[in-house]
Amino acid sequence: SGNGVHGIAPAGGTSGNILRGNLIGTDVTGNSTIPNFGSGIDINNSSNNTIGGTAAGQRNIICGNFVNGITMFSNANSNVVQGNRIGVGAGGAALGNANQSIRMHLANNNTIGGLSAGAANIIGNNGNGVIVLQSTGDSIRGNSISGIGGLGIDLDDNGQTANDAGDGDSGGNNDQNYPVLTSALTSMSSTMVAFTLNSQAGTTFGIDFYRNTACDGSGFGEGEVYLGSTSAMTDGSGNVMAFANLPAVPVGSVITATATDPSGNTSEFSACIVVTGVADISAMINASPFTVPAGANLTFTVTVANGGPEVAVNPSFTMNPVSDSTFVSISAPGGWMCTTPPIGGTGPVSCTAPSLAASSNAVFSIVWNVDLDTPSGSTIS
């Protein structure tokens, strides 16, 4: 900390340096800055370096520096940056670096974060996020990126880059197209996200999803909390439409996504989409008694539940006729309207209501009578 140029500077064709457990640009607590006047770490013509790691105690805290958190330039290839805090102090305080969080220029095949436990970097509060300029194969996956002045990921260092048909353009990470999120519906148990991607034909992409408290000003958000990933393979025209089943997130949260091709080229973040809620309807049915003689009544208890998080509008259920039995009666909660066969007849029982509140249920008792001529040992369905 407090150096006239960079904090640490692997250079001159060196290779395989390991930088772990350092405080770069902070005091000994990691909670206040003593800036370096250059970058925290400046890798110039140096390859295969490891910055941080996935195990406890291996992370670096890189904060408050007057240029970038990490700079990789001119043959700074195949470096691995994992588990670090960049612009975020040891106690979580915002201690941003003045320019970029990580800048890769003429630096190929670097790994920033990852999907394994402990690999993610926490990146925040810097002027810009992760920059990829005149470089390819730079994988940026699973990190927490938030509170950035510009884009969370910026290919070409020129602001948001629009998708192009067939993804035939070139640039940082080959200007990999980002996914287009079309819906995000959450229940109490999961969030279902629908998306499309247009890119290279016949190629399998890794699609990573992130939750954010809000979308940033660009509309092409950041990636505050990594939610999970799915694979999607484009067809012969370069298109794919798919769904991802993710952990449940609150209604009103914002989701973004990135796409990464088999060579490690990660896209910019997608446009934000706001999560909306759905009702989560289920039905459970029990019969009593378990064994019933011919001519006796068989009672079914039906419980219709809404697990939320939203009100169910016009919920309904239908119970098909019970074999070898005739309808006797139904008891339904208030507000539910039911259609039944005549007493002594057979046919379906259907019930509906205007609504069913989240985290509530409705219980019905439906009685059938087993026909007198039902043979002993018959199975009632």
C-alpha positions in Angstrom: 0.0 0.0 0.0 0.9 3.6 -0.5 3.4 3.0 -3.3 4.2 5.7 -6.0 3.1 3.4 -8.8 1.6 -0.1 -8.5 1.2 -2.4 -5.4 2.5 -5.6 -7.1 3.7 -5.8 -10.6 4.6 -9.2 -12.2 6.3 -8.3 -15.5 9.1 -9.0 -18.0 8.0 -12.4 -19.2 7.8 -13.9 -15.7 5.3 -16.8 -15.2 3.6 -18.7 -12.5 3.6 -16.2 -9.7 1.2 -16.8 -6.8 -0.3 -13.7 -5.1 -2.4 -14.7 -2.1 -3.5 -13.3 1.2 -2.4 -9.7 0.6 -3.9 -6.3 1.5 -3.3 -4.1 -1.6 -4.2 -0.4 -1.2 -5.5 -0.7 2.4 -4.3 -0.5 5.9 -3.6 -3.5 8.0 -7.3 -4.0 8.9 -8.4 -4.0 5.2 -11.1 -1.5 6.1 -9.4 1.8 5.2 -7.4 2.8 2.2 -3.7 3.7 1.7 -3.8 4.0 -2.1 -1.2 2.9 -4.6 -0.9 5.6 -7.2 -1.0 3.0 -10.0 -3.0 -0.2 -10.0 -3.3 -2.6 -7.1 -1.9 -5.4 -9.3 -0.4 -4.7 -12.7 0.5 -7.8 -14.8 2.5 -6.8 -17.9 3.9 -9.5 -20.2 3.5 -12.1 -17.5 1.4 -15.3 -17.7 0.0 -18.2 -15.7 -0.2 -16.2 -12.5 -2.6 -17.0 -9.7 -4.3 -14.1 -7.9 -6.2 -15.3 -4.8 -7.7 -18.8 -4.5 -10.7 -20.8 -3.4 -9.5 -21.7 0.1 -9.9 -19.6 3.3 -7.1 -17.0 3.7 -6.1 -17.0 0.0 -8.0 -14.0 -1.1 -6.5 -10.6 -1.7 -8.2 -7.4 -0.7 -7.6 -4.9 -3.5 -9.1 -1.5 -2.8 -8.7 2.3 -3.1 -6.0 2.3 -5.8 -5.8 5.4 -8.1 -5.9 3.4 -11.4 -7.4 -0.1 -11.6 -7.8 -2.9 -9.1 -6.1 -5.4 -11.4 -4.6 -4.5 -14.8 -3.5 -7.2 -17.3 -1.7 -5.9 -20.4 0.4 -7.2 -23.3 0.7 -11.0 -23.2 -0.8 -11.2 -19.7 -2.3 -14.6 -20.6 -3.9 -17.5 -18.7 -4.0 -15.9 -15.4 -6.5 -17.0 -12.7 -8.2 -14.4 -10.5 -10.4 -16.1 -7.8 -11.8 -15.4 -4.4 -10.7 -11.8 -4.1 -12.4 -8.6 -2.9 -11.9 -5.8 -5.4 -13.2 -2.5 -4.3 -14.8 -4.1 -1.2 -13.0 -3.9 2.2 -12.5 -6.8 4.6 -15.6 -5.7 6.5 -17.7 -5.1 3.4 -17.1 -1.3 3.2 -17.1 0.4 -0.2 -13.5 1.1 -1.0 -13.5 1.4 -4.7 -10.6 1.6 -7.1 -10.7 4.8 -9.2 -11.0 3.3 -12.6 -11.7 -0.3 -13.5 -12.1 -3.2 -11.2 -10.2 -5.5 -13.7 -8.9 -4.4 -17.1 -7.7 -6.9 -19.6 -6.0 -5.4 -22.7 -4.1 -7.7 -25.1 -4.6 -10.4 -22.4 -6.1 -13.7 -23.4 -7.6 -16.8 -21.9 -7.8 -15.4 -18.3 -10.2 -16.8 -15.7 -12.0 -14.3 -13.6 -14.0 -16.2 -10.9 -15.6 -19.5 -11.7 -18.6 -21.7 -10.7 -16.8 -23.9 -8.1 -17.1 -23.2 -4.4 -15.0 -20.2 -3.3 -14.0 -19.1 -6.8 -16.2 -16.0 -7.1 -14.6 -12.6 -6.7 -16.6 -9.9 -4.9 -16.2 -6.8 -7.2 -17.9 -3.5 -6.3 -17.8 0.3 -6.0 -15.3 0.8 -8.8 -15.6 3.3 -11.7 -16.1 0.5 -14.2 -16.4 -3.3 -13.9 -14.5 -5.9 -15.8 -13.1 -4.6 -19.1 -12.1 -6.9 -22.0 -10.2 -5.0 -24.8 -8.5 -6.6 -27.8 -8.6 -9.9 -25.9 -10.4 -13.2 -26.2 -11.1 -16.3 -24.2 -11.5 -14.3 -20.9 -14.0 -16.2 -18.8 -15.9 -14.1 -16.3 -18.3 -16.3 -14.4 -20.0 -16.6 -11.0 -18.6 -13.4 -9.5 -20.6 -10.8 -7.4 -20.4 -7.6 -9.4 -22.4 -4.6 -8.1 -22.2 -0.9 -7.4 -20.2 -0.2 -10.6 -20.3 3.3 -12.2 -20.3 1.9 -15.7 -21.1 -1.6 -17.0 -20.5 -4.6 -14.9 -18.8 -6.3 -17.9 -17.7 -4.1 -20.8 -16.4 -5.7 -24.0 -14.3 -3.2 -26.0 -14.5 -0.5 -23.2 -17.1 1.5 -25.2 -20.3 1.0 -23.3 -23.0 -1.5 -24.0 -22.5 -3.5 -27.3 -25.6 -4.5 -29.1 -26.1 -8.1 -30.2 -25.6 -8.9 -33.9 -27.4 -11.6 -35.9 -25.3 -14.7 -36.0 -22.6 -13.2 -33.7 -20.1 -12.8 -36.5 -18.4 -9.7 -35.2 -15.1 -9.4 -33.5 -13.7 -7.5 -30.5 -13.2 -8.1 -26.9 -14.2 -11.8 -26.2 -15.4 -11.7 -29.9 -18.2 -9.4 -28.7 -20.1 -12.5 -27.6 -23.8 -11.9 -27.7 -25.7 -11.9 -24.4 -28.9 -13.8 -23.7 -32.3 -12.0 -23.9 -34.5 -12.7 -20.9 -38.2 -12.9 -21.8 -39.8 -13.7 -18.4 -38.9 -14.4 -14.8 -41.7 -16.0 -12.6 -41.1 -16.9 -9.0 -43.0 -19.2 -6.6 -42.2 -20.1 -3.0 -39.9 -22.9 -4.2 -38.2 -21.7 -7.4 -37.9 -19.0 -10.1 -38.4 -19.9 -13.7 -36.5 -17.8 -16.3 -37.2 -18.0 -20.0 -34.5 -16.8 -22.4 -33.3 -16.8 -25.9 -29.9 -16.6 -27.4 -28.7 -15.9 -31.0 -25.0 -16.7 -31.5 -22.8 -19.2 -33.3 -24.8 -22.1 -34.8 -24.6 -25.5 -33.3 -22.7 -24.4 -30.2 -23.3 -25.1 -26.5 -23.2 -22.1 -24.3 -23.0 -21.7 -20.5 -25.8 -19.3 -19.4 -25.2 -17.8 -15.9 -27.9 -16.0 -14.0 -27.6 -13.3 -11.3 -30.0 -11.6 -8.9 -29.8 -7.8 -8.3 -31.7 -5.5 -5.9 -32.2 -3.1 -8.8 -31.2 -2.5 -12.4 -28.4 0.0 -13.0 -28.9 3.1 -15.1 -27.7 1.4 -18.4 -30.6 -1.1 -18.2 -27.9 -3.8 -18.8 -27.3 -4.7 -15.2 -24.7 -6.1 -13.0 -24.5 -9.4 -11.2 -24.9 -9.0 -7.5 -25.7 -12.5 -6.5 -24.9 -15.6 -8.6 -28.1 -17.8 -8.9 -27.0 -20.7 -11.1 -26.3 -21.8 -14.6 -27.7 -23.9 -17.4 -26.4 -25.1 -20.8 -28.1 -24.1 -24.0 -27.2 -25.3 -27.5 -28.0 -23.2 -30.6 -29.6 -24.8 -33.6 -28.4 -24.6 -37.2 -29.6 -21.0 -37.5 -27.8 -20.0 -34.3 -30.9 -19.7 -32.2 -32.0 -21.3 -28.9 -35.0 -20.7 -26.7 -34.9 -22.3 -23.2 -35.8 -22.1 -19.6 -33.7 -22.2 -16.4 -35.1 -23.3 -13.0 -33.4 -21.2 -10.3 -33.7 -20.8 -6.6 -36.7 -18.7 -5.5 -36.0 -14.9 -5.4 -38.3 -12.2 -4.1 -40.9 -10.6 -6.3 -39.5 -7.3 -7.6 -35.9 -8.5 -7.7 -34.0 -8.0 -11.0 -32.3 -10.8 -12.9 -29.5 -10.6 -15.5 -27.5 -13.2 -17.4 -24.4 -13.8 -19.4 -23.4 -16.3 -22.1 -20.0 -18.0 -22.3 -18.9 -20.0 -25.4 -16.8 -23.2 -25.3 -13.6 -21.1 -25.7 -14.3 -19.1 -22.5 -15.6 -15.9 -24.2 -18.1 -14.3 -21.7 -20.6 -11.8 -22.9 -21.7 -8.5 -21.3 -24.6 -8.7 -18.9 -28.1 -9.0 -20.5 -30.8 -6.4 -20.1 -32.5 -6.6 -16.7 -35.8 -8.3 -16.2 -38.0 -7.8 -13.1 -39.2 -10.9 -11.3 -43.0 -11.3 -11.0 -44.8 -13.7 -8.7 -47.1 -16.6 -9.5 -49.4 -18.7 -7.3 -48.1 -22.2 -6.5 -51.2 -24.4 -6.5 -51.3 -28.0 -5.3 -53.9 -30.6 -4.3 -53.8 -33.5 -1.9 -56.5 -36.2 -1.7 -57.1 -38.8 1.0 -59.7 -41.5 1.2 -61.4 -42.9 4.3 -61.9 -45.7 5.3 -59.1 -47.5 3.6 -61.2 -50.6 3.3 -65.0 -50.3 2.7 -67.7 -52.9 2.0 -70.2 -52.8 -0.8 -73.0 -50.4 0.0 -71.0 -48.2 2.4 -69.8 -44.7 2.0 -66.3 -43.7 1.0 -65.2 -40.1 2.0 -62.5 -38.2 0.1 -60.9 -35.2 1.7 -59.4 -32.8 -0.9 -57.1 -30.0 0.2 -56.3 -27.3 -2.3 -53.4 -25.2 -1.2 -51.7 -22.0 -2.6 -48.0 -21.9 -1.6 -47.8 -18.3 -3.0 -46.2 -15.9 -3.2 -49.1 -14.4 -5.2 -52.9 -14.7 -4.9 -54.3 -17.5 -7.1 -57.0 -16.1 -9.4 -60.0 -18.3 -10.2 -58.5 -21.5 -8.8 -60.3 -24.7 -9.6 -60.1 -28.4 -9.3 -61.9 -31.4 -10.9 -62.3 -34.9 -9.3 -63.1 -37.6 -11.8 -65.9 -40.1 -11.0 -65.0 -42.8 -8.5 -65.2 -46.3 -10.0 -68.1 -48.6 -8.9 -69.6 -45.7 -6.9 -72.3 -43.1 -7.0 -72.2 -39.5 -5.7 -73.7 -38.7 -2.2 -72.6 -35.2 -1.1 -70.0 -32.5 -0.9 -69.0 -30.0 1.8 -67.1 -27.0 0.4 -65.6 -23.8 2.0 -67.4 -20.5 1.6 -66.9 -18.8 -1.6 -66.4 -21.9 -3.6 -69.0 -22.9 -6.3 -69.2 -26.6 -7.1 -70.9 -28.6 -9.9 -71.7 -32.2 -9.1 -73.6 -35.2 -10.5 -77.1 -35.8 -9.1 -77.3 -37.7 -5.8 -77.1 -41.4 -6.8 -75.5 -40.5 -10.1 -72.0 -40.5 -11.4 -69.7 -38.0 -13.1 -67.0 -35.5 -12.3 -67.1 -33.0 -9.3 -65.7 -29.5 -10.2 -65.2 -26.6 -7.9 -63.9 -23.0 -8.4 -63.5 -19.8 -6.5 -62.7 -16.1 -7.3 -59.4 -16.4 -5.5 -57.2 -18.2 -3.0 -54.8 -16.2 -0.9 -51.1 -17.1 -0.7 -50.2 -19.5 2.1 -53.8 -20.6 2.6 -55.8 -23.7 1.7 -59.4 -24.9 1.1 -60.6 -28.3 2.3 -63.4 -30.2 0.7 -65.2 -33.4 1.9 -66.7 -35.5 -1.0 -68.8 -38.6 -0.2 -69.4 -41.5 -2.6 -71.3 -44.7 -2.0 -69.9 -48.0 -3.2 -72.4 -49.9 -5.4 -74.1 -52.9 -3.7 -73.2 -55.2 -6.5 -69.5 -54.4 -6.4 -67.7 -57.7 -6.1 -65.7 -58.4 -2.9 -62.0 -57.6 -3.4 -62.6 -54.9 -6.0 -60.2 -51.9 -6.2 -61.9 -48.5 -6.1 -60.1 -45.9 -8.3 
